[in-house]
Amino acid sequence: MSSINRPDKVTLTAFSDPQLQTQNGNGVYSRFTNVLKTPILNAKGIQLLNLNMINSRLQLDDNAELVFWYQLFNPNNSLGVVRLYPSNYVAPPGFTTFTRNKYFNTVDELVATLNLAASAGGDTTVNNPSWNPGQVSFSYDETTRRISFVSNNSNTVGAAAADEPALVSTLKLNLITMNTIPSASFIQPYVAGVSMNAKLGFAMSANARPLWLSAASVPFIATSTGLKLTTPIEADANPILLGAQNVSVYCSVITGSGMDSTGRKNLLQTVPIEVAPLNINSYTCSAVMKPALAVPSEVYEITIELLDDNGRPFFQPPNYNTELALAIYY
């Protein structure tokens, strides 16, 4: 058999996919396909050697983590919202009552942006009916390294858990929208069970109620106190200025050789994110040979897909290249 069909190493790049910018309406991509000019024949295994990609994920994910939810005492157990628009949002002419997501160098910058979104002019009740301008404000303690939020009036508030039943029901109504071009309203992007609260440190789930909580504690509050307060409410955990922790790389031609924790097949490798957003993340495999062995006898094209820790697409803008090298075993 000709050695031209038995390469030991193959490189794949996103820029070699002519359909890269047509896969999604806004040009971003989380998968790409390279058609091989010469097919690979009778390969027995494939292993990821290295991967170079840009950490494109901002600290708050545009597709899931732009809404902070809190509970109100009056009306009892109603929900309040402070939200950001996606970083790539384009406003209609003359529309200024919004606050975009962006890259945050420090927690103080993040808190300042949240306070802008919470204050008058930071949003509009037309698109966000659960928003109450000036009702809450945020702060950051450099000593404890924790974010706090507080009610600015006599109403008591508490951070809402992302899986609170009332919150999940509210999301399904799609009441929070974005004013877009042309004149229309698009649903605020979200993922059920995921919110900004956890990124800010308010990470308790609806049923995480420690044994020492008293009868005065309120169900579904995302802090260990389980209380609604008029005093500042400090998060239980530190804020996470990291958009993703890992990127899972899936390869179309390993036909079920790898599997992730959710049962999704074709997992080639899990790559840790080790750089700040907008920097190049370089990964090199260890010297241990552990190829994926379920490979078809004839390979004419290879599709690579990138997903984050939660199984969501790890989108890259069309000007960000992704390159990886595969070792081929026979």
GUVOMI-493442 format. One record per residue (C-alpha): x, y, z; chain; residue in one letter. Coordinates in steps of 0.25 Angstrom, whole numbers. Layout:
! residues N
[atom [X; Y; Z]; "A"; "a"]
...
//
This chain:
! residues 330
[atom [0; 0; 0]; "A"; "m"]
[atom [5; 14; -3]; "A"; "s"]
[atom [11; 21; 8]; "A"; "s"]
[atom [4; 34; 4]; "A"; "i"]
[atom [-9; 28; 10]; "A"; "n"]
[atom [-2; 25; 23]; "A"; "r"]
[atom [3; 38; 29]; "A"; "p"]
[atom [8; 37; 43]; "A"; "d"]
[atom [3; 51; 46]; "A"; "k"]
[atom [-8; 60; 41]; "A"; "v"]
[atom [-11; 75; 44]; "A"; "t"]
[atom [-25; 81; 44]; "A"; "l"]
[atom [-29; 95; 44]; "A"; "t"]
[atom [-42; 103; 45]; "A"; "a"]
[atom [-37; 112; 34]; "A"; "f"]
[atom [-37; 101; 24]; "A"; "s"]
[atom [-52; 99; 25]; "A"; "d"]
[atom [-58; 107; 14]; "A"; "p"]
[atom [-72; 106; 21]; "A"; "q"]
[atom [-66; 112; 34]; "A"; "l"]
[atom [-74; 125; 34]; "A"; "q"]
[atom [-87; 119; 29]; "A"; "t"]
[atom [-90; 109; 40]; "A"; "q"]
[atom [-96; 120; 50]; "A"; "n"]
[atom [-103; 132; 46]; "A"; "g"]
[atom [-93; 141; 53]; "A"; "n"]
[atom [-81; 135; 47]; "A"; "g"]
[atom [-76; 128; 60]; "A"; "v"]
[atom [-72; 113; 60]; "A"; "y"]
[atom [-71; 102; 70]; "A"; "s"]
[atom [-68; 91; 59]; "A"; "r"]
[atom [-60; 90; 46]; "A"; "f"]
[atom [-58; 80; 35]; "A"; "t"]
[atom [-45; 77; 27]; "A"; "n"]
[atom [-46; 69; 15]; "A"; "v"]
[atom [-34; 61; 13]; "A"; "l"]
[atom [-28; 62; -1]; "A"; "k"]
[atom [-22; 48; 1]; "A"; "t"]
[atom [-30; 38; 9]; "A"; "p"]
[atom [-24; 31; 21]; "A"; "i"]
[atom [-26; 16; 19]; "A"; "l"]
[atom [-25; 5; 29]; "A"; "n"]
[atom [-22; 13; 41]; "A"; "a"]
[atom [-24; 6; 55]; "A"; "k"]
[atom [-23; 18; 64]; "A"; "g"]
[atom [-23; 33; 66]; "A"; "i"]
[atom [-18; 41; 77]; "A"; "q"]
[atom [-18; 56; 79]; "A"; "l"]
[atom [-3; 61; 79]; "A"; "l"]
[atom [-5; 76; 81]; "A"; "n"]
[atom [-16; 87; 81]; "A"; "l"]
[atom [-15; 102; 79]; "A"; "n"]
[atom [-27; 110; 81]; "A"; "m"]
[atom [-31; 124; 86]; "A"; "i"]
[atom [-39; 124; 100]; "A"; "n"]
[atom [-50; 132; 94]; "A"; "s"]
[atom [-60; 130; 106]; "A"; "r"]
[atom [-62; 143; 114]; "A"; "l"]
[atom [-63; 142; 129]; "A"; "q"]
[atom [-79; 142; 127]; "A"; "l"]
[atom [-84; 133; 116]; "A"; "d"]
[atom [-92; 141; 106]; "A"; "d"]
[atom [-101; 129; 104]; "A"; "n"]
[atom [-104; 125; 118]; "A"; "a"]
[atom [-99; 134; 129]; "A"; "e"]
[atom [-104; 148; 127]; "A"; "l"]
[atom [-115; 148; 137]; "A"; "v"]
[atom [-114; 150; 152]; "A"; "f"]
[atom [-127; 145; 159]; "A"; "w"]
[atom [-132; 150; 173]; "A"; "y"]
[atom [-144; 148; 182]; "A"; "q"]
[atom [-152; 159; 188]; "A"; "l"]
[atom [-160; 159; 201]; "A"; "f"]
[atom [-171; 168; 195]; "A"; "n"]
[atom [-177; 163; 187]; "A"; "p"]
[atom [-173; 150; 195]; "A"; "n"]
[atom [-165; 140; 187]; "A"; "n"]
[atom [-165; 148; 174]; "A"; "s"]
[atom [-153; 149; 165]; "A"; "l"]
[atom [-144; 161; 162]; "A"; "g"]
[atom [-134; 161; 150]; "A"; "v"]
[atom [-121; 169; 147]; "A"; "v"]
[atom [-117; 165; 133]; "A"; "r"]
[atom [-106; 168; 123]; "A"; "l"]
[atom [-107; 168; 108]; "A"; "y"]
[atom [-98; 159; 100]; "A"; "p"]
[atom [-84; 164; 97]; "A"; "s"]
[atom [-87; 164; 82]; "A"; "n"]
[atom [-101; 171; 83]; "A"; "y"]
[atom [-104; 181; 73]; "A"; "v"]
[atom [-114; 192; 77]; "A"; "a"]
[atom [-125; 198; 68]; "A"; "p"]
[atom [-122; 213; 65]; "A"; "p"]
[atom [-125; 222; 78]; "A"; "g"]
[atom [-127; 210; 87]; "A"; "f"]
[atom [-117; 212; 99]; "A"; "t"]
[atom [-124; 206; 111]; "A"; "t"]
[atom [-116; 194; 112]; "A"; "f"]
[atom [-102; 189; 118]; "A"; "t"]
[atom [-93; 179; 110]; "A"; "r"]
[atom [-85; 167; 115]; "A"; "n"]
[atom [-70; 170; 113]; "A"; "k"]
[atom [-56; 165; 116]; "A"; "y"]
[atom [-54; 168; 131]; "A"; "f"]
[atom [-39; 171; 136]; "A"; "n"]
[atom [-43; 171; 150]; "A"; "t"]
[atom [-55; 167; 159]; "A"; "v"]
[atom [-57; 182; 162]; "A"; "d"]
[atom [-59; 184; 147]; "A"; "e"]
[atom [-70; 173; 147]; "A"; "l"]
[atom [-77; 179; 160]; "A"; "v"]
[atom [-77; 193; 153]; "A"; "a"]
[atom [-83; 187; 141]; "A"; "t"]
[atom [-94; 180; 149]; "A"; "l"]
[atom [-97; 193; 157]; "A"; "n"]
[atom [-99; 200; 143]; "A"; "l"]
[atom [-108; 189; 139]; "A"; "a"]
[atom [-116; 190; 152]; "A"; "a"]
[atom [-117; 205; 152]; "A"; "s"]
[atom [-127; 214; 144]; "A"; "a"]
[atom [-123; 214; 129]; "A"; "g"]
[atom [-116; 201; 130]; "A"; "g"]
[atom [-128; 193; 125]; "A"; "d"]
[atom [-143; 195; 121]; "A"; "t"]
[atom [-155; 188; 127]; "A"; "t"]
[atom [-161; 187; 113]; "A"; "v"]
[atom [-151; 176; 110]; "A"; "n"]
[atom [-148; 172; 124]; "A"; "n"]
[atom [-161; 172; 133]; "A"; "p"]
[atom [-155; 167; 145]; "A"; "s"]
[atom [-144; 178; 146]; "A"; "w"]
[atom [-146; 189; 156]; "A"; "n"]
[atom [-136; 200; 154]; "A"; "p"]
[atom [-128; 204; 166]; "A"; "g"]
[atom [-134; 193; 175]; "A"; "q"]
[atom [-121; 186; 177]; "A"; "v"]
[atom [-106; 189; 177]; "A"; "s"]
[atom [-93; 181; 177]; "A"; "f"]
[atom [-80; 182; 184]; "A"; "s"]
[atom [-67; 175; 185]; "A"; "y"]
[atom [-58; 173; 198]; "A"; "d"]
[atom [-43; 172; 195]; "A"; "e"]
[atom [-41; 166; 208]; "A"; "t"]
[atom [-50; 154; 207]; "A"; "t"]
[atom [-50; 154; 192]; "A"; "r"]
[atom [-65; 152; 192]; "A"; "r"]
[atom [-76; 159; 184]; "A"; "i"]
[atom [-88; 164; 192]; "A"; "s"]
[atom [-102; 170; 188]; "A"; "f"]
[atom [-112; 178; 196]; "A"; "v"]
[atom [-126; 184; 195]; "A"; "s"]
[atom [-126; 199; 193]; "A"; "n"]
[atom [-140; 201; 199]; "A"; "n"]
[atom [-147; 194; 211]; "A"; "s"]
[atom [-150; 182; 203]; "A"; "n"]
[atom [-142; 169; 207]; "A"; "t"]
[atom [-135; 161; 196]; "A"; "v"]
[atom [-128; 148; 195]; "A"; "g"]
[atom [-120; 141; 184]; "A"; "a"]
[atom [-129; 131; 176]; "A"; "a"]
[atom [-124; 118; 173]; "A"; "a"]
[atom [-122; 114; 158]; "A"; "a"]
[atom [-131; 102; 160]; "A"; "d"]
[atom [-142; 109; 168]; "A"; "e"]
[atom [-155; 104; 162]; "A"; "p"]
[atom [-161; 118; 161]; "A"; "a"]
[atom [-149; 122; 154]; "A"; "l"]
[atom [-149; 110; 144]; "A"; "v"]
[atom [-164; 113; 141]; "A"; "s"]
[atom [-161; 128; 139]; "A"; "t"]
[atom [-150; 125; 129]; "A"; "l"]
[atom [-160; 116; 121]; "A"; "k"]
[atom [-169; 128; 119]; "A"; "l"]
[atom [-157; 135; 111]; "A"; "n"]
[atom [-161; 149; 117]; "A"; "l"]
[atom [-147; 154; 116]; "A"; "i"]
[atom [-144; 159; 102]; "A"; "t"]
[atom [-134; 168; 95]; "A"; "m"]
[atom [-137; 180; 86]; "A"; "n"]
[atom [-131; 176; 73]; "A"; "t"]
[atom [-129; 180; 58]; "A"; "i"]
[atom [-138; 181; 51]; "A"; "p"]
[atom [-149; 185; 60]; "A"; "s"]
[atom [-152; 172; 68]; "A"; "a"]
[atom [-150; 165; 81]; "A"; "s"]
[atom [-141; 153; 83]; "A"; "f"]
[atom [-141; 144; 95]; "A"; "i"]
[atom [-130; 146; 105]; "A"; "q"]
[atom [-120; 134; 104]; "A"; "p"]
[atom [-120; 125; 115]; "A"; "y"]
[atom [-118; 110; 119]; "A"; "v"]
[atom [-127; 104; 129]; "A"; "a"]
[atom [-121; 102; 143]; "A"; "g"]
[atom [-109; 112; 139]; "A"; "v"]
[atom [-109; 126; 143]; "A"; "s"]
[atom [-99; 138; 147]; "A"; "m"]
[atom [-101; 135; 161]; "A"; "n"]
[atom [-92; 124; 162]; "A"; "a"]
[atom [-81; 132; 155]; "A"; "k"]
[atom [-82; 143; 165]; "A"; "l"]
[atom [-81; 132; 177]; "A"; "g"]
[atom [-96; 130; 180]; "A"; "f"]
[atom [-95; 116; 176]; "A"; "a"]
[atom [-104; 108; 185]; "A"; "m"]
[atom [-115; 99; 179]; "A"; "s"]
[atom [-130; 100; 182]; "A"; "a"]
[atom [-129; 88; 191]; "A"; "n"]
[atom [-115; 91; 198]; "A"; "a"]
[atom [-121; 94; 212]; "A"; "r"]
[atom [-111; 91; 223]; "A"; "p"]
[atom [-115; 84; 235]; "A"; "l"]
[atom [-114; 97; 244]; "A"; "w"]
[atom [-123; 105; 236]; "A"; "l"]
[atom [-135; 110; 245]; "A"; "s"]
[atom [-150; 111; 242]; "A"; "a"]
[atom [-148; 126; 238]; "A"; "a"]
[atom [-139; 122; 226]; "A"; "s"]
[atom [-146; 122; 212]; "A"; "v"]
[atom [-145; 111; 202]; "A"; "p"]
[atom [-137; 112; 190]; "A"; "f"]
[atom [-128; 123; 194]; "A"; "i"]
[atom [-114; 122; 188]; "A"; "a"]
[atom [-106; 125; 200]; "A"; "t"]
[atom [-103; 116; 213]; "A"; "s"]
[atom [-111; 125; 222]; "A"; "t"]
[atom [-124; 123; 214]; "A"; "g"]
[atom [-129; 136; 218]; "A"; "l"]
[atom [-134; 149; 211]; "A"; "k"]
[atom [-128; 161; 217]; "A"; "l"]
[atom [-128; 176; 216]; "A"; "t"]
[atom [-113; 176; 220]; "A"; "t"]
[atom [-102; 173; 210]; "A"; "p"]
[atom [-103; 158; 206]; "A"; "i"]
[atom [-89; 152; 204]; "A"; "e"]
[atom [-86; 141; 194]; "A"; "a"]
[atom [-82; 128; 200]; "A"; "d"]
[atom [-71; 126; 189]; "A"; "a"]
[atom [-61; 134; 182]; "A"; "n"]
[atom [-65; 139; 168]; "A"; "p"]
[atom [-60; 132; 156]; "A"; "i"]
[atom [-53; 141; 146]; "A"; "l"]
[atom [-51; 129; 136]; "A"; "l"]
[atom [-61; 126; 125]; "A"; "g"]
[atom [-58; 111; 124]; "A"; "a"]
[atom [-50; 101; 131]; "A"; "q"]
[atom [-48; 90; 121]; "A"; "n"]
[atom [-51; 89; 106]; "A"; "v"]
[atom [-55; 75; 101]; "A"; "s"]
[atom [-50; 71; 87]; "A"; "v"]
[atom [-59; 62; 79]; "A"; "y"]
[atom [-54; 55; 66]; "A"; "c"]
[atom [-64; 50; 56]; "A"; "s"]
[atom [-55; 38; 51]; "A"; "v"]
[atom [-53; 31; 65]; "A"; "i"]
[atom [-67; 25; 64]; "A"; "t"]
[atom [-70; 24; 79]; "A"; "g"]
[atom [-56; 21; 84]; "A"; "s"]
[atom [-57; 32; 94]; "A"; "g"]
[atom [-68; 35; 103]; "A"; "m"]
[atom [-71; 47; 113]; "A"; "d"]
[atom [-78; 47; 126]; "A"; "s"]
[atom [-92; 50; 120]; "A"; "t"]
[atom [-90; 38; 110]; "A"; "g"]
[atom [-87; 46; 98]; "A"; "r"]
[atom [-78; 38; 89]; "A"; "k"]
[atom [-66; 42; 80]; "A"; "n"]
[atom [-58; 49; 91]; "A"; "l"]
[atom [-44; 50; 86]; "A"; "l"]
[atom [-38; 58; 98]; "A"; "q"]
[atom [-41; 68; 109]; "A"; "t"]
[atom [-32; 80; 109]; "A"; "v"]
[atom [-31; 89; 121]; "A"; "p"]
[atom [-32; 104; 120]; "A"; "i"]
[atom [-19; 110; 126]; "A"; "e"]
[atom [-19; 124; 120]; "A"; "v"]
[atom [-28; 136; 123]; "A"; "a"]
[atom [-39; 140; 112]; "A"; "p"]
[atom [-34; 145; 99]; "A"; "l"]
[atom [-20; 138; 100]; "A"; "n"]
[atom [-15; 126; 93]; "A"; "i"]
[atom [-17; 112; 100]; "A"; "n"]
[atom [-7; 102; 96]; "A"; "s"]
[atom [-8; 88; 99]; "A"; "y"]
[atom [2; 76; 97]; "A"; "t"]
[atom [-1; 62; 100]; "A"; "c"]
[atom [8; 54; 109]; "A"; "s"]
[atom [17; 44; 104]; "A"; "a"]
[atom [8; 33; 108]; "A"; "v"]
[atom [2; 26; 95]; "A"; "m"]
[atom [-13; 24; 97]; "A"; "k"]
[atom [-20; 25; 84]; "A"; "p"]
[atom [-35; 24; 81]; "A"; "a"]
[atom [-35; 10; 74]; "A"; "l"]
[atom [-49; 10; 67]; "A"; "a"]
[atom [-45; 16; 54]; "A"; "v"]
[atom [-52; 14; 40]; "A"; "p"]
[atom [-43; 7; 30]; "A"; "s"]
[atom [-44; 19; 20]; "A"; "e"]
[atom [-44; 33; 25]; "A"; "v"]
[atom [-47; 44; 15]; "A"; "y"]
[atom [-51; 56; 24]; "A"; "e"]
[atom [-50; 59; 39]; "A"; "i"]
[atom [-59; 68; 47]; "A"; "t"]
[atom [-55; 74; 60]; "A"; "i"]
[atom [-65; 79; 70]; "A"; "e"]
[atom [-62; 87; 83]; "A"; "l"]
[atom [-71; 87; 95]; "A"; "l"]
[atom [-69; 93; 109]; "A"; "d"]
[atom [-71; 87; 123]; "A"; "d"]
[atom [-86; 87; 122]; "A"; "n"]
[atom [-87; 81; 108]; "A"; "g"]
[atom [-89; 95; 102]; "A"; "r"]
[atom [-83; 99; 89]; "A"; "p"]
[atom [-69; 106; 91]; "A"; "f"]
[atom [-71; 117; 81]; "A"; "f"]
[atom [-60; 123; 73]; "A"; "q"]
[atom [-61; 136; 65]; "A"; "p"]
[atom [-58; 134; 50]; "A"; "p"]
[atom [-44; 141; 52]; "A"; "n"]
[atom [-39; 132; 62]; "A"; "y"]
[atom [-32; 120; 57]; "A"; "n"]
[atom [-32; 106; 63]; "A"; "t"]
[atom [-21; 96; 60]; "A"; "e"]
[atom [-18; 82; 65]; "A"; "l"]
[atom [-9; 71; 61]; "A"; "a"]
[atom [-13; 56; 61]; "A"; "l"]
[atom [-4; 44; 62]; "A"; "a"]
[atom [-8; 33; 53]; "A"; "i"]
[atom [-5; 18; 57]; "A"; "y"]
[atom [-6; 6; 47]; "A"; "y"]
//
